[in-house]
Protein backbone atom coordinates (compact mmCIF):
# COMPACT_ATOMS: atom_id res chain seq x y z
CA UNK A 1 0.00 0.00 0.00
CA UNK A 2 2.77 2.47 0.90
CA UNK A 3 5.53 0.75 -1.03
CA UNK A 4 5.77 3.56 -3.58
CA UNK A 5 6.95 5.92 -0.83
CA UNK A 6 9.24 3.43 0.88
CA UNK A 7 7.04 3.24 3.99
CA UNK A 8 5.67 -0.08 5.14
CA UNK A 9 2.30 -0.49 6.82
CA UNK A 10 3.83 -1.17 10.25
CA UNK A 11 5.68 2.15 10.35
CA UNK A 12 2.73 4.15 9.06
CA UNK A 13 0.36 2.46 11.50
CA UNK A 14 2.46 3.29 14.55
CA UNK A 15 3.14 6.81 13.33
CA UNK A 16 -0.61 7.40 13.07
CA UNK A 17 -1.19 5.86 16.51
CA UNK A 18 1.52 8.10 18.03
CA UNK A 19 0.07 11.21 16.40
CA UNK A 20 -3.44 10.30 17.56
CA UNK A 21 -2.13 9.86 21.12
CA UNK A 22 -0.45 13.29 20.97
CA UNK A 23 -3.70 14.86 19.73
CA UNK A 24 -5.60 13.30 22.63
CA UNK A 25 -3.10 14.68 25.15
CA UNK A 26 -3.34 18.14 23.59
CA UNK A 27 -7.15 17.95 23.67
CA UNK A 28 -7.18 16.99 27.36
CA UNK A 29 -4.75 19.76 28.33
CA UNK A 30 -6.73 22.31 26.29
CA UNK A 31 -10.01 21.21 27.86
CA UNK A 32 -8.55 21.33 31.36
CA UNK A 33 -7.05 24.78 30.75
CA UNK A 34 -10.33 26.13 29.42
CA UNK A 35 -12.04 25.02 32.65
CA UNK A 36 -9.29 26.49 34.84
CA UNK A 37 -7.66 23.20 35.83
CA UNK A 38 -4.16 21.85 35.40
CA UNK A 39 -2.79 18.34 34.92
CA UNK A 40 -1.83 18.35 38.60
CA UNK A 41 -5.51 18.66 39.47
CA UNK A 42 -6.18 15.28 37.87
CA UNK A 43 -3.16 13.62 39.46
CA UNK A 44 -0.42 14.20 36.87
CA UNK A 45 2.10 16.22 38.84
CA UNK A 46 5.53 15.88 37.26
CA UNK A 47 8.14 18.57 37.10
CA UNK A 48 9.55 19.54 33.72
CA UNK A 49 12.73 17.55 34.27
CA UNK A 50 10.77 14.46 35.37
CA UNK A 51 8.54 14.77 32.32
CA UNK A 52 11.55 15.07 30.00
CA UNK A 53 13.09 11.95 31.57
CA UNK A 54 9.82 10.06 31.15
CA UNK A 55 9.45 11.04 27.49
CA UNK A 56 13.15 10.50 26.80
CA UNK A 57 13.01 7.02 28.30
CA UNK A 58 9.97 6.18 26.22
CA UNK A 59 11.64 7.39 23.03
CA UNK A 60 14.89 5.56 23.85
CA UNK A 61 13.13 2.25 24.49
CA UNK A 62 11.03 2.70 21.35
CA UNK A 63 14.12 3.29 19.23
CA UNK A 64 15.95 0.35 20.79
CA UNK A 65 13.02 -1.91 19.95
CA UNK A 66 13.25 -0.87 16.31
CA UNK A 67 16.97 -1.73 16.06
C-alpha positions as YAML, in Angstrom:
chain: A
units: angstrom
residues:
- id: 1
  name: UNK
  ca: [0.00, 0.00, 0.00]
- id: 2
  name: UNK
  ca: [2.77, 2.47, 0.90]
- id: 3
  name: UNK
  ca: [5.53, 0.75, -1.03]
- id: 4
  name: UNK
  ca: [5.77, 3.56, -3.58]
- id: 5
  name: UNK
  ca: [6.95, 5.92, -0.83]
- id: 6
  name: UNK
  ca: [9.24, 3.43, 0.88]
- id: 7
  name: UNK
  ca: [7.04, 3.24, 3.99]
- id: 8
  name: UNK
  ca: [5.67, -0.08, 5.14]
- id: 9
  name: UNK
  ca: [2.30, -0.49, 6.82]
- id: 10
  name: UNK
  ca: [3.83, -1.17, 10.25]
- id: 11
  name: UNK
  ca: [5.68, 2.15, 10.35]
- id: 12
  name: UNK
  ca: [2.73, 4.15, 9.06]
- id: 13
  name: UNK
  ca: [0.36, 2.46, 11.50]
- id: 14
  name: UNK
  ca: [2.46, 3.29, 14.55]
- id: 15
  name: UNK
  ca: [3.14, 6.81, 13.33]
- id: 16
  name: UNK
  ca: [-0.61, 7.40, 13.07]
- id: 17
  name: UNK
  ca: [-1.19, 5.86, 16.51]
- id: 18
  name: UNK
  ca: [1.52, 8.10, 18.03]
- id: 19
  name: UNK
  ca: [0.07, 11.21, 16.40]
- id: 20
  name: UNK
  ca: [-3.44, 10.30, 17.56]
- id: 21
  name: UNK
  ca: [-2.13, 9.86, 21.12]
- id: 22
  name: UNK
  ca: [-0.45, 13.29, 20.97]
- id: 23
  name: UNK
  ca: [-3.70, 14.86, 19.73]
- id: 24
  name: UNK
  ca: [-5.60, 13.30, 22.63]
- id: 25
  name: UNK
  ca: [-3.10, 14.68, 25.15]
- id: 26
  name: UNK
  ca: [-3.34, 18.14, 23.59]
- id: 27
  name: UNK
  ca: [-7.15, 17.95, 23.67]
- id: 28
  name: UNK
  ca: [-7.18, 16.99, 27.36]
- id: 29
  name: UNK
  ca: [-4.75, 19.76, 28.33]
- id: 30
  name: UNK
  ca: [-6.73, 22.31, 26.29]
- id: 31
  name: UNK
  ca: [-10.01, 21.21, 27.86]
- id: 32
  name: UNK
  ca: [-8.55, 21.33, 31.36]
- id: 33
  name: UNK
  ca: [-7.05, 24.78, 30.75]
- id: 34
  name: UNK
  ca: [-10.33, 26.13, 29.42]
- id: 35
  name: UNK
  ca: [-12.04, 25.02, 32.65]
- id: 36
  name: UNK
  ca: [-9.29, 26.49, 34.84]
- id: 37
  name: UNK
  ca: [-7.66, 23.20, 35.83]
- id: 38
  name: UNK
  ca: [-4.16, 21.85, 35.40]
- id: 39
  name: UNK
  ca: [-2.79, 18.34, 34.92]
- id: 40
  name: UNK
  ca: [-1.83, 18.35, 38.60]
- id: 41
  name: UNK
  ca: [-5.51, 18.66, 39.47]
- id: 42
  name: UNK
  ca: [-6.18, 15.28, 37.87]
- id: 43
  name: UNK
  ca: [-3.16, 13.62, 39.46]
- id: 44
  name: UNK
  ca: [-0.42, 14.20, 36.87]
- id: 45
  name: UNK
  ca: [2.10, 16.22, 38.84]
- id: 46
  name: UNK
  ca: [5.53, 15.88, 37.26]
- id: 47
  name: UNK
  ca: [8.14, 18.57, 37.10]
- id: 48
  name: UNK
  ca: [9.55, 19.54, 33.72]
- id: 49
  name: UNK
  ca: [12.73, 17.55, 34.27]
- id: 50
  name: UNK
  ca: [10.77, 14.46, 35.37]
- id: 51
  name: UNK
  ca: [8.54, 14.77, 32.32]
- id: 52
  name: UNK
  ca: [11.55, 15.07, 30.00]
- id: 53
  name: UNK
  ca: [13.09, 11.95, 31.57]
- id: 54
  name: UNK
  ca: [9.82, 10.06, 31.15]
- id: 55
  name: UNK
  ca: [9.45, 11.04, 27.49]
- id: 56
  name: UNK
  ca: [13.15, 10.50, 26.80]
- id: 57
  name: UNK
  ca: [13.01, 7.02, 28.30]
- id: 58
  name: UNK
  ca: [9.97, 6.18, 26.22]
- id: 59
  name: UNK
  ca: [11.64, 7.39, 23.03]
- id: 60
  name: UNK
  ca: [14.89, 5.56, 23.85]
- id: 61
  name: UNK
  ca: [13.13, 2.25, 24.49]
- id: 62
  name: UNK
  ca: [11.03, 2.70, 21.35]
- id: 63
  name: UNK
  ca: [14.12, 3.29, 19.23]
- id: 64
  name: UNK
  ca: [15.95, 0.35, 20.79]
- id: 65
  name: UNK
  ca: [13.02, -1.91, 19.95]
- id: 66
  name: UNK
  ca: [13.25, -0.87, 16.31]
- id: 67
  name: UNK
  ca: [16.97, -1.73, 16.06]
...
